[in-house]
Amino acid sequence: MRGSEIARMAKEELTGLMGLEPDTVSGMRHDDEGWHVTVEMIELKRIPPSSDVLHSYEVLLDEDGEILSYQFVRSYTRGETMELEPAGEKHGV
C-alpha cells in the first residue's frame, strides 16, 4: 500500500473515531509494528484561524490500513512555534 493511501486512511479512521476535522498529516514512518502516522486534528476553530486549537495524534495502522491504536500526543494553537532539539540530543532521560 502506498504512503499516500495510508495517510488518507489514518485521517479517515481518526475522523470516524474522534468526530473531529483532520487538518494535516505531519509525519509517517513504517516499522515492524506497522504504519505510524501523526495526524493533526482541529479541536476548536477560532477567528483568526491562527488561534485554532489543534491536537496531534499518533495512529498505528496495520499493513492493510486498519487502525490498531491511536494516542494523543499534544495540544497547541495553530500559530504556536515549537522548539526542536538538535539531532542526537535527548533531554529528560
Secondary structure, 3 states (H helix, E strand, C coil): CCHHHHHHHHHHHHHHHHCCEEEEEEEEEEECCEEEEEEEEEEECCCCHHHCEEEEEEEEECCCCCEEEEEEEEEEECCCCCCCCCCCCCCCC
